[in-house]
Amino acid sequence: VPATIEDFAGGDDGNPGTRKEPLGSIRGARDAIRSMKEKGKIQEAVTVILRGGTYRLKKTLRFTPRDSGSQDTPITYRAAEGETPVLSGGIRIDGWQKDGKLWRAKVPEVAKGDLYFRQLFVNGWRAIRARTPNKFYLRTAGPIKPLTNRQKARRQRSTKKGFRFRKGDLKRWENLDDVVIELYHSWTTSLHWIDKLNMEKEIVRFTNHSNWPVGYWETFQRYRVKNYFKALDMPGEWYLDRASGMLHYWPRKGENMREAKVVAPRMRDLMVLRGKPAKGKYIDHLRFKGLSFRHEGWHFKKTEKVDGQAHA
């Protein structure tokens, strides 16, 4: 392979990027190629080979038009033959202690307010955020007001911001601000946070709204409630307490929490490629092959609409 920079796990970005002295990160390889381009040293194809292993990203990996190759000198980032390099946006969580059927671990970054995650991966498996019910759904008691004019209701935001619930289905849980209602429409779902909970009238109002009026597709609409401690009631589920930074998990059969690889996302965007099309600058002849991107997080403002096909 001509003009090769090899990125081995355990390398150093101060190295020249040879087999004996490999670079230590994909970002280091990108910067080395930029330097080569600026000095006019790229006359043929360039290949960056990533050895198998986990490369934990601390910042989003960004590529711009300056990282382009050309038709004659394409730039490729690829996995070493038969190996799986993983670009991870997560952090390992260790220090697990048994607590009855559950295990718990302190996450200092969460307790400090620097991190809050909504996904958790255990031995490569995405665990289930504590939810009720575990199978099937709850049903609303109908929209807050009857949808007498369905087409008019579609134009009104108030019809999309809450519902009447059945007695006992919703409660004033301690972490009510972090509780998520997942509402099922005909072929989409929407996520909602609780703004007001009227226990006497059995009405919940959301901080955000959905695309569809509640009760539009079915009067007694399906939904689930996620992310409160008492919902953690089966193996494979987890709950994170924002205030204390304590992570709770109920292991699945055969999982050993003293040896488990538990990873939580700390980033939303692992890699971003951004050109400047308005200025006629694009990213060309840049290829990625055999790389695995894992452990990314997601976040929405509580007033933001979280709806649509595959939106969330």
C-alpha positions, 0 to 999 in steps of 0.5 A: 500500500503506497503512502501508508499511515498505520494507526495502532492501538497503543501508538502515539500521535508524536510518532511518524506513523510507521508500522514500528512507530504508529500513531495513536488516534484517528485524529492524529492521522487526519492531522498528519495527512493535512500536514502532508497535503500542505507540504505537497507530499501526497502524490498517490493514494493514502490509506490509514489502517486502524488496528482492532480495539477501542478508540475512545473519542473525547471530542467529535471527529471532524472532517472538512474540505481540507481533508479531501483526496482526489480522483488520483489520490483518494484518502481511505480510513479502513480496518486492518484485515480481519480486525474490528476497530471501534470508535466509541463515544462512551466511558467505562463504568466500573466500581459496581456493588451489589444491592439486593437484586440490583447492582449500583455504581457511582458516576462522578461526572453525573453527580457533578452535573457534567454528564447525563446519559439516556443509553447504557451498553452492557457487554455490547448489548443496549440495556433497557431504560427502566419502563412501565409496563415491561410488555405491551402498553398503558392506555390513556383515558382519552384526550383532554378534550374530545376531538370534535373536529379532527382536522381543526385539532391537527392545527391546534398545539393544545391538542398535542400536549397532554391526555387524561390518564387512568387512576394509578397509572401516573404518580408524582415520582421523586424525579418527575422532571426526568420521567419520559412518556413515550406515546405511540401514534399510528406508525410513529412514537413521540417522547414527552416530559411532564409539565403539569400533573393534575392528580385530582382531574387525572390530567397530564400536560407535556412540556412539548408537543407531538405531530398528532393530536392525542387520541387522533388515531385511537381514542385510548392511545397506547403509551409507556412511562420511562425513567423512574426508579420503581420502574426498575423491576426486571433483569436488563433494566437500568436507572440513573439518578441525576442528583446523586449520580448513582447508576442502578442495574438489574443484571440479566442471567449469567452477567457478572457485574465484576467483569462486565463491560459497561459503557455509557455515552458521553457524546452525541456526534462521533464524526461530522463531515461538513463541507461549504457548498455555498462556497463550492467547497465539498469533501471528495474522495474520502472513504471509510471502510470497516469501522464501527461507531458505537456508544453515542448519546441523544439529547433534546430540549424538553420544549422541543418536538421529539416526533416523526419517523425514526426521529428519536 
